[in-house]
Amino acid sequence: MLSKVIQDALNEQVRIEGESSQVYLAMASWAEIQPGIDNVTSFFYRHSDEERMHMLKLVHFINERGGFAVIPSLPQPQLTYPSLKNAFQQLLKHELFVSESINKLVDIALQHKDYATHNFLQWYVTEQIEEEALARTLNDKLELIGDDKGGLYLFDRDILSVSVMGGSE
């Protein structure tokens, strides 16, 4: 049985994962109307779906442990970006925020000696290591490309095959 403290902390993470899905969905919609970055668009749509699955995984865990998963209302995400580079900088910033949130959640689980929740959260810890590494890799590639349109073409061509640690979906 989940304590109220753990349930509330997990429900906060449900909100964060849902918000992440919305942020990446908004990025995908923005990218879709930019010329020539179809694979980047697909990347953001896939990322949005993945974040939604992270949220659902939490929802099921909370409910299976005798808690009640609350589906929150979500704020409007940023809708447009000044550049593709800026969108990917925001992606990295957001992943760092999510990692910090997961780490706080792990700490709460340990403080309350909820080892089942701690064990469950290890998947998220590993996932965030991979998400941060991928975001850094993509930002590094965009930094190298600069304003080179040929480089952007190759970035878009290759983005769906970029993998840092093999993924853990």
C-alpha positions in Angstrom: 0.0 0.0 0.0 1.3 3.4 -1.0 1.6 6.1 1.7 0.0 9.4 1.0 3.4 11.1 0.6 4.5 8.5 -2.0 1.2 8.6 -3.8 1.3 12.4 -4.0 4.9 12.4 -5.2 4.2 9.8 -7.8 1.1 11.7 -9.0 3.3 14.8 -9.4 5.5 12.7 -11.6 2.4 11.7 -13.6 1.8 15.4 -14.2 5.4 16.0 -15.2 5.4 13.0 -17.7 2.1 14.2 -19.1 3.5 17.7 -19.5 6.6 16.2 -21.2 4.4 14.5 -23.7 2.5 17.7 -24.4 5.8 19.7 -24.8 7.1 17.3 -27.4 3.7 17.1 -29.1 3.8 20.9 -29.5 7.4 20.7 -30.8 6.2 18.1 -33.3 3.4 20.3 -34.5 5.8 23.3 -34.9 8.3 21.1 -36.7 5.7 19.8 -39.0 5.1 23.2 -40.6 8.8 23.9 -41.0 10.1 23.0 -44.5 12.3 19.9 -45.0 12.5 18.4 -41.5 10.0 15.5 -41.7 12.2 13.1 -39.7 12.7 15.7 -37.0 8.9 16.0 -36.9 8.6 12.2 -36.6 11.3 12.2 -33.8 9.2 14.7 -31.7 6.0 12.8 -32.3 7.7 9.6 -31.2 9.2 11.4 -28.2 5.7 12.6 -27.2 4.3 9.1 -27.4 7.2 7.7 -25.3 6.6 10.3 -22.6 2.9 9.4 -22.6 3.9 5.7 -22.0 6.1 6.8 -19.1 3.1 8.5 -17.6 0.9 5.5 -18.1 3.5 3.3 -16.5 3.3 5.5 -13.4 -0.5 5.5 -13.5 -0.6 1.7 -13.5 2.0 1.4 -10.7 0.1 3.8 -8.4 -3.2 2.0 -8.9 -1.7 -1.5 -8.6 -0.1 -0.5 -5.3 -3.5 0.5 -3.8 -3.2 4.2 -4.5 -5.2 6.4 -6.8 -3.5 7.9 -9.9 -4.8 11.4 -10.6 -4.8 12.6 -14.2 -4.0 16.3 -14.0 -4.9 19.2 -16.2 -1.9 20.4 -18.0 -0.7 23.9 -18.9 -0.4 25.1 -22.5 3.2 24.2 -23.7 5.3 26.6 -25.8 4.0 26.5 -29.3 6.7 28.0 -31.5 10.5 28.2 -31.5 12.9 30.7 -33.0 14.9 27.9 -34.5 15.4 24.2 -34.6 18.5 24.6 -32.5 16.4 26.4 -29.8 13.8 23.6 -29.9 16.5 21.0 -29.2 18.0 23.2 -26.5 14.6 23.3 -24.8 14.4 19.5 -25.2 17.7 19.1 -23.2 16.6 21.6 -20.6 13.3 19.7 -20.2 15.0 16.4 -19.9 17.4 17.8 -17.2 14.3 19.0 -15.3 12.7 15.5 -15.5 15.9 13.9 -14.3 15.9 16.2 -11.3 12.3 15.3 -10.6 13.0 11.6 -10.8 16.0 11.9 -8.5 13.8 13.7 -5.9 11.2 11.0 -6.2 13.9 8.3 -5.6 15.0 10.2 -2.5 11.5 10.4 -1.2 11.0 6.6 -1.7 14.2 5.9 0.2 13.3 8.3 3.0 10.0 6.5 3.5 11.6 3.1 3.1 9.4 2.3 0.2 11.7 -0.2 -1.5 9.1 -1.4 -4.1 8.7 2.2 -5.4 12.5 2.7 -5.2 12.9 -0.5 -7.3 10.2 0.6 -9.8 11.9 4.0 -10.2 15.2 2.6 -11.3 13.8 2.1 -14.7 13.1 5.9 -14.9 16.6 6.7 -13.6 18.1 4.6 -16.4 15.7 6.0 -19.0 16.7 9.6 -18.0 20.4 8.8 -18.4 19.6 7.8 -21.9 17.3 10.7 -22.6 19.8 13.2 -21.4 22.6 11.6 -23.5 20.5 11.6 -26.6 19.5 15.2 -26.1 23.1 16.2 -25.6 24.2 14.3 -28.7 21.6 16.0 -30.8 22.5 19.4 -29.5 26.2 18.8 -30.1 25.3 17.8 -33.7 23.3 20.9 -34.3 26.1 23.0 -32.8 28.6 21.4 -35.3 26.2 22.0 -38.2 25.7 25.7 -37.4 23.8 27.3 -40.3 24.9 24.7 -42.9 21.8 23.6 -44.8 23.6 20.5 -46.0 24.3 19.6 -42.5 20.7 20.2 -41.5 19.6 17.9 -44.3 21.9 15.1 -43.0 20.7 15.8 -39.4 17.1 15.3 -40.5 18.0 12.3 -42.6 19.8 10.6 -39.6 17.8 11.6 -36.6 15.5 8.6 -36.4 18.5 6.3 -36.3 20.5 8.2 -33.6 20.8 6.1 -30.5 23.1 6.7 -27.6 22.7 3.6 -25.4 20.4 1.4 -27.4 17.1 2.7 -25.9 15.0 1.0 -23.2 11.4 1.5 -24.4 
